[in-house]
Amino acid sequence: MGAAFNPMIATVLPVLNEASHIGACLDSLIQQTYRSSNHVILVLDGGSTDGTANEVEAAILRSAHADGPKIELHSNPGRFVAEGRNLALKLIPDSVTHVLELIGHSTVKPDHIAVLVEEWVRISEIESRPLAALGCRVTSREGELEAVEAWIEATLASPLGSGGGQFEAFKKASPCKIPAFVLHARDALVAVGGWDESFISSQDSDLSMRLAAEGYALWRTPRATVRMSKRTGLKRWWKMGHRYGFWRTKTVLRHPKRMSLREYLPWFGLLLTLALFALETNLWVVPIGAYGGALTLEAARMVLRFKRPSLLFGVPLCIFILHTSFSIGLVDGLVRRGRAATDR
């Protein structure tokens, strides 16, 4: 590829009721240093009722006045993310070679696309397989965080809360199973049939597993960062954890290699505690004490890291909620079909 590599990129944004966030998201894309003539933005609205479309129309005018990228607003009759992205694949011009995934409640730095393109070139030169996906790091939104937001962000910054998923704070570029907010090669997407619309959530995990199975390389780089607005209340945090667990099971049933034993540790701990209790031995308090001690130590570490005393209470609470809701979701995914999320 070399220095002449200058792909035509389509940023795809499936949205639903994102009026409070979509303007900032689109402004961050309008301000990209990557040449606007090689960038088009498609917003796929799944039926918003909160003025999202008006915000997008205003951004279209701002981009035109700033000689920014072309922004298109389309209706997404399928409503959900997978349907929106597949629709975008049909709508984008033939000249588009790469597709960038974003969501309405996210923003990126001005050099985001330029950095991804640079990294694509560098990685392609050292990777023997065809590169299909390049993801990035995910961090908190810009601005001062409210209390519960800060607890959730600290939880996601912890190994007890992030695992190896999209919120992992990795520090070097490397191959990975499930990259986040990916720049995809369009031909790879077409080769595997795009996104599976039976996945209301976790469609990205399913897509990544199918790409890997076809011999494509998937990487991530810390040089590019997406700032994402996450949950602001504990009820939504619970729903998110349950949803992630539910769709993790659906993904594992389709792709057994996606299974991670660490995600089942809360169930192992509960069963061990119940077994010890049934044996009428006082040892049943040991797993509970060990778990509580681990949460307390992690909370203290987060207080020192973020200089926010309320994390001493908030982090253990949020980790416990996440472990409980995710674990229940894992079992729920075995017995029930999925439905649309209600946590946003």
Phi, psi and omega in degrees: 000302177071193185291341183281353183294116182216074189292156171274122188241136172248119173272127185248126185234092170286131184224156172206113179054060180245030185302327183280350184236331193296329179298313179295322178300310182293324177298321179293333177278325177297326184275009181298142177283342177296140186302130186292335179291345179249026183214129175230145183242127177246121175257122181251105186268122182273023178105040182297147179237011187246015181093012178303315182301321179297319178297320179293317179300320178295321179293326177301317179293318180298319181293321179296319180291333182263009184054039179273189180293155176290133178244130178242138176250123181232151174279139177248092183300333179285345174076320191266174188297310183300316179298319180297316181291321177294323176297319179299322178301328179280333186271332186291150180298158178298337182288343181289127181253338183222147182238127181255127178272129168217173175231163187295332181260048177219158173222161180225159178288160183301334182260016187304307183292320179300319179294317178299320179294317177300315180293325178299316179297312183298314183290322179299331181284341181248353182260125183286332180271158176294132182278123182251336187210135176227113181258186186214183177276155178239127180233183183285163178295164176286153177099173180288131181272142172286171189304306184293322175303316181296321177298316182293318179297319178295322177298317180288340176278351182266144174300336178282349182241336185262329185061219179246026184270206189293341183263007181296135182268067180286159188240354178217154179293139182194161171296151178208165181279315187228085178290158183248145178047068197271144162268115184254147168284125184299319182297329177291319177300315180295321183297328181258006176085018178072207184273143179279115187283357174281347177265106176289329174225168181062021177296333179288322177298314179299315180298315181299318179296322179290322177297315180297321180295334179271005175092011178276154176267140177236127182231170172217152180226137177280353181291335178250136185228136173251127174269125188235132173279121184253206186285147180246001180218155183290329178296316178291326176299316177300313182297321178297314179300317179297316181297317180297318179294316180303310184281341171297317178297317178300321179291317181295323178297326178277324185227086183305333180293345179285348183295137175232119184299329181298334180289345180258003182300321177302322178293318177300317180297318179295314181296322177296317179298315179296322179295317179294323178294319180295332179279003178056047175239146180290355181294348180297340180281345183295309178301321180295316179295320179296319179294314179298321178296320179296318179295320181294315179297319180292323177296317179298320179296321180290326176298315179295323183286316186258356178055045180227102186303327184295345178294338180298329176265317188290322183294310176302320179298313183291324177295316179298316178299316181297311181299319182290310183293319179297317182295319176296320178298323178302317180287319179302324181295343178279337191241352187224147175283156182280157173218172184299142178290150178238015185265013171224000000 
